[in-house]
Amino acid sequence: MPDLLPLSVLLAVLVVGLAVAWRPLARRLLLRHASHLVVVAPEALEGLVVDVHDELTVGRAAGCGVTFDDGHVSPLHARVFRSGDRVVVEDLGSTNGTYVNRARVESPTALDAGDRVQVGDTVLEVW
């Protein structure tokens, strides 16, 4: 009977290799259905979860879907909405801008899970 140890090692290497190679694709496919924003900063709001259904506004104004008491957030700062199976963020002419992964949002920007959205001093992670 042939020695099966080399075969099992080869299979383990193959499985690990596939896991590493497929991780970006799996992330895009599975995480494309992101539907939550989780506050990661400031510490006082850390862990707050916001569900994204159809559309919500983010700002300081009382009528916003998500209101932050942050002097760097405009009264009507940004809009987060669904477009097909994607979650999209759009700056609404805020004074200090909206950022995705530290890049200023100039037009509606599709989000993937793990992306970080910043409005004022508040940072939200997409899940």
C-alpha positions as CSV (number, residue, x, y, z in Angstrom):
1,M,0.0,0.0,0.0
2,P,1.5,3.4,-1.0
3,D,2.3,5.9,1.7
4,L,-0.6,8.3,2.1
5,L,1.3,11.0,4.1
6,P,2.6,12.8,1.0
7,L,-1.0,12.8,-0.5
8,S,-2.5,14.2,2.7
9,V,0.2,16.9,2.8
10,L,-0.5,17.8,-0.8
11,L,-4.2,18.0,-0.1
12,A,-3.6,20.3,2.9
13,V,-1.4,22.6,0.8
14,L,-4.0,22.6,-2.0
15,V,-6.8,23.5,0.5
16,V,-4.8,26.3,2.1
17,G,-3.8,27.6,-1.3
18,L,-7.4,27.7,-2.5
19,A,-8.6,29.4,0.7
20,V,-6.0,32.2,0.2
21,A,-6.7,32.5,-3.5
22,W,-10.5,32.6,-3.1
23,R,-10.6,34.9,-0.1
24,P,-10.9,38.2,-2.2
25,L,-13.7,36.6,-4.4
26,A,-15.5,35.2,-1.4
27,R,-15.3,38.6,0.3
28,R,-16.8,40.4,-2.7
29,L,-19.6,37.8,-3.2
30,L,-20.5,37.2,0.4
31,L,-19.9,40.7,1.8
32,R,-21.6,42.5,-1.1
33,H,-24.8,42.0,0.8
34,A,-23.6,44.2,3.6
35,S,-26.6,45.7,5.4
36,H,-25.2,47.1,8.7
37,L,-23.1,50.0,9.8
38,V,-21.3,49.6,13.1
39,V,-19.7,52.5,14.9
40,V,-16.1,51.9,15.6
41,A,-15.2,55.5,16.8
42,P,-15.6,57.5,18.9
43,E,-15.4,55.1,21.8
44,A,-18.6,56.5,23.4
45,L,-20.6,55.2,20.5
46,E,-18.5,52.1,19.7
47,G,-20.6,49.1,18.9
48,L,-23.8,51.0,17.9
49,V,-25.3,49.1,15.0
50,V,-27.4,50.8,12.3
51,D,-29.4,48.6,9.8
52,V,-29.5,49.8,6.2
53,H,-32.8,48.9,4.7
54,D,-33.7,51.1,1.7
55,E,-32.3,54.5,2.6
56,L,-31.2,56.6,5.6
57,T,-29.7,60.0,6.1
58,V,-26.8,60.7,8.4
59,G,-26.4,64.1,10.1
60,R,-26.8,66.3,13.1
61,A,-30.5,67.3,12.4
62,A,-33.2,65.6,14.4
63,G,-35.0,64.3,11.3
64,C,-32.0,62.2,10.1
65,G,-32.2,58.4,10.2
66,V,-28.9,58.4,12.1
67,T,-28.2,61.5,14.2
68,F,-24.7,62.2,15.6
69,D,-24.0,65.0,18.1
70,D,-20.7,65.8,16.4
71,G,-19.8,69.4,15.6
72,H,-17.9,68.2,12.5
73,V,-21.1,66.6,11.1
74,S,-23.4,68.7,9.0
75,P,-27.1,68.9,9.8
76,L,-27.8,66.8,6.6
77,H,-24.4,65.2,6.0
78,A,-24.7,62.0,3.9
79,R,-27.2,59.5,2.5
80,V,-26.7,55.7,2.7
81,F,-29.0,53.7,0.4
82,R,-29.3,50.4,-1.4
83,S,-28.8,50.1,-5.1
84,G,-29.6,46.6,-6.2
85,D,-27.6,44.3,-3.9
86,R,-25.1,47.0,-2.9
87,V,-25.0,49.6,-0.2
88,V,-24.0,53.1,-1.4
89,V,-23.0,56.3,0.4
90,E,-23.4,59.8,-1.0
91,D,-22.2,63.0,0.5
92,L,-25.0,65.6,0.6
93,G,-22.8,68.7,0.3
94,S,-21.5,68.5,3.8
95,T,-18.9,71.0,5.0
96,N,-16.3,68.5,6.1
97,G,-16.9,65.8,3.6
98,T,-17.7,62.1,3.8
99,Y,-14.9,59.6,3.5
100,V,-14.7,55.9,2.5
101,N,-11.4,54.2,3.6
102,R,-9.9,57.7,4.0
103,A,-10.7,58.8,0.4
104,R,-13.2,61.7,0.1
105,V,-16.5,60.7,-1.5
106,E,-17.0,62.8,-4.6
107,S,-19.9,60.8,-6.1
108,P,-22.2,58.0,-4.9
109,T,-19.8,55.2,-3.8
110,A,-20.6,51.5,-3.5
111,L,-19.5,49.9,-0.2
112,D,-18.2,46.5,0.6
113,A,-18.2,44.9,4.1
114,G,-15.2,46.0,6.0
115,D,-15.1,49.4,4.4
116,R,-15.0,52.4,6.8
117,V,-17.2,55.4,6.3
118,Q,-16.2,58.6,8.2
119,V,-18.6,61.5,8.8
120,G,-17.0,64.1,11.1
121,D,-15.3,62.4,13.9
122,T,-17.5,59.3,13.6
123,V,-16.3,56.2,11.9
124,L,-18.6,53.4,10.8
125,E,-17.6,50.0,9.5
126,V,-19.8,48.3,6.9
127,W,-21.1,44.7,7.6
